[in-house]
Amino acid sequence: MPPIWNHVQPMENGAYSRVRFALIALLAWTAIGVVFAVPRFASNAAWWFVLRTSLADWWAWGLLVPAIIAVDRRLPIAVNNLRTRLAVHIAIGIPSTLAYSYVAALLQVIMGVMMWPDAIGLGPLREAMKGGLLWNLLVYLLVVGGWQAVQYRQHFLASQLRLERLERNFSEARLNVLRMQLDPHFLFNALNTISSLVVSQPKLARGMIEQLGDLLRLSLETGRRQQVRLSEELEFLGHYLAIQKTRFGDSLHVVVDVPVSAHDILVPSLILQPLVENAVRHGLSTRPGGGTVWIRAAIHDAVLRIFVEDDGVGLGDEWTGDRVGLGIGVTRERIAMLHPTHDAGLQIGPREGGGTRVRVSIPTHTAQAPGDE
């Protein structure tokens, strides 16, 4: 029973949509017919006769609209080639308006406005040529113009959806590249450290394995989520720093100063680790005696600002703002993609007193549920 219902329900929905569209179209053409009939009520003809004549005229256009749309769809001309399409429709519109005159005459016969002999032969054609040809051609072009507006709207929405999908796929691909680039390097160093501690300091090695396991578990839990709570990112970073502290010992000092009010703010996933890894790897690992990494956060004017600083070797005299590594570059691109119209971004520069300073600015969107992105 359920499989059959799954097939029947879409068919019913499609039929319902078509019936609803037909009723809306009927009401629209009826309203137009009434509007054009009202000014002629003051004439000598009976109002009901005038009304039926006007309704027959406009209902005829309603019947012709599907044919007009079908012809337009089959034109081998690009939608954005307006001049050519207009010229073609003017040529098509003349015989279409003549066909309209016979459809309108047929409806007038059905509604008792015209006698059957008057609706056949050259009668409707003479009436159309006598004074209504240009008006009917104008109505035809208005119908075509309305259909073109619908086409442009659909084309625009489809383009927007494709663009959003491409941006999302690009962002996910860059995130995956970032993970693939960072994880093997980090895991290789971590496993090397564990291997060297297994015999000499097994308790420390066991603790490092536990930290590495928690780190991998959190990485799997976040999955393909583009954004996570800052508290989740700090938890992930905590396991990473614990492993690095085991590797570098007392030569690595870490200061984390993040207010509790910022913990529920959404940030791009895997945003802190590459920044801290850059500070450790490029700033402190080559400096005799190591150094300190500061991770701070503050909220100002509905913008979360995260600072990652180190007192390492710095950026060098030849450094320019355009020269950034893969981790920094991907992080900057992801922030710009997730927050294109806000006061968001990533700036990197020298730290006052020596070292490097990175500032990340993100609008303060707060997560409401564990699965929110």
TORZASE-201303 format. One record per residue (C-alpha): residue in one letter; x negated, y negated, z negated. Coordinates in steps of 0.05 Angstrom, whole numbers, plus 5000, padded with zeros to 4 digits. Layout:
% TORZASE-201303
aXYZ
...
% end
This chain:
% TORZASE-201303
m500050005000
p494749474983
p490949555049
i497349465089
w499148855047
n492248555061
h493748575136
v500948335131
q499647745086
p495047365134
m500047475191
e505647195148
n501246595129
g499646465202
a507046505222
y508946055165
s503845545186
r506345545258
v513645465235
r511744905188
f507844545242
a513744615291
l518544325240
i513843745225
a513143605300
l520643635309
l521743135252
a516342675280
w519242655351
t526242575323
a523941985281
i520841665343
g527241785382
v531441455328
v526640855324
f527140735399
a534740835399
v536340335344
p534939705386
r539839955439
f545540075392
a548039375406
s549139545480
n555939705510
a554540455508
a556740865448
w551440935395
w551741695395
f550641695470
v544541235463
l541841665406
r542542315444
t539242015505
s533341755465
l532542425428
a532642805493
d527142355521
w522542435462
w523943165449
a521743285521
w514943005503
g514743455442
l515944055487
l510443835535
v505143715481
p502844455478
a501944455553
i498043795551
i493444075497
a492444725535
v490344335597
d485743895557
r482344495525
r480844795593
l477544175622
p470244325637
i468143645608
a464643505543
v469043215487
n464442605480
n464742435555
l470541955545
r470441595612
t470642225654
r476042535611
l480241905615
a479641885691
v481642625696
h487542525649
i490041935689
a490042375750
i493442945712
g498242465677
i501942245741
p504542945759
s505543085684
t510142485677
l514142715737
a514843395705
y516943045641
s522742705677
y525643395695
v524743665625
a528143045596
a533843115646
l534743845627
l535243665553
q540243115570
v544543625605
i544244085545
m546043505498
g551843285542
v548842635564
m547842805638
m551643245687
w548043845716
p548043615789
d544442965768
a538843365735
i536743745797
g534143525864
l530742855870
g534942485818
p530142515759
l524342375805
r527641745832
e529141505761
a521841615742
m519241245803
k524240685795
g521540405729
g519140905679
l512841185711
l507840705679
w511240765611
n511241525614
l503941525636
l502341085575
v505941575529
y502142145561
l495541795548
l497541645476
v498942395466
v492142555496
g488842015452
g492042305389
w489642995408
q482642725420
a482642405351
v484443075320
q478843405361
y473742885338
r475842975265
q475143735270
h468443655305
f466043175252
l468243625194
a465044235228
s458643845238
q458643635164
l459644355142
r454044595187
l449444055161
e451044215088
r449944955102
l443244815136
e441144365078
r443144895027
n439545445066
f433445005074
s433344844999
e434145574981
a428645775030
r423945255001
l425545484931
n423946204950
v417445974983
l415645614918
r417146234877
m413146674923
q407346194922
l407046094847
d409046774819
p403547214848
h398146714826
f400946664756
l402347414749
f395347584773
n392147154719
a396947394666
l395748134682
n388248004683
t388647704613
i392948284588
s388048784617
s382248444580
l386048444514
v388849154514
v382749454481
s379848874441
q386348564416
p392249034429
k397148644386
l395848004425
a396348394491
r403048694469
g405648004451
m403547734519
i407048314554
e413448144516
q412847414536
l411747624609
g417848084606
d422247534578
l419647064632
l421447554687
r428247684656
l429946944655
s427546884726
l432347434748
e438147144708
t437646474742
g437746844808
r439446384866
r442245824823
q439845154847
q441044804780
v440645024707
r441244694640
l434944344616
s435144804554
e434545414600
e428845094637
l425344954571
e426345674548
f423245914614
l417545424605
g416545654533
h414946364555
y410346104609
l406545664560
a405946224510
i402446644562
q397946064582
k396245924508
t394046654502
r389646564563
f386445904545
g386845944469
d385345314429
s383044934491
l390344834512
h394844394470
v402144284488
v406843754461
v414243814477
d418743224459
v425743314489
p431943044452
v437643534439
s442343064476
a438843234540
h439243994534
d445844074572
i443843634630
l443244004696
v436444004729
p433644374790
s431545074770
l424145204766
i422644464762
l418144444700
q413645044711
p410344794775
l409144114743
v406044414680
e402144924721
n399144364763
a397144004699
v393844624670
r390844894734
h388344254766
g387743784706
l385344194647
s382444864670
t376444524702
r375244054644
p370344274590
g374144344525
g381044364556
g386043834537
t393343684523
v399743724564
w405743294543
i412843454564
r417542894546
a424642704565
a429042094555
i435841864579
h436641154604
d442540854643
a445541544658
v438941794686
l434742344655
r427342204660
i422442774649
f415042634640
v409543144648
e402742854630
d395743124618
d389142824596
g385243234646
v380543054702
g385742614737
l387342524811
g380642274835
d378741634870
e380641884939
w387642104920
t393641784955
g401041854939
d402242265003
r397442814983
v401243304940
g401044064933
l406544554953
g409544574883
i410243814877
g412543734949
v418044264945
t420343984878
r420843284907
e424743544968
r429643934924
i431043324880
a432242894941
m436843424971
l440843544907
h441542804891
p440942414957
t445041804936
h442741714864
d436941414827
a433142064832
g426142264853
l419242474833
q413242014823
i406142224810
g400341774791
p394541674743
r395941684668
e393841094626
g387841324587
g385941854637
g389242454669
t395542524710
r402742304699
v408942584735
r415842274726
v422242624748
s428742224750
i435442604754
p442642354744
t445642614679
h450643134702
t452543574643
a454044314650
q460844554625
a460145304628
p454445824630
g455545954704
d455745224725
e450644984774
% end
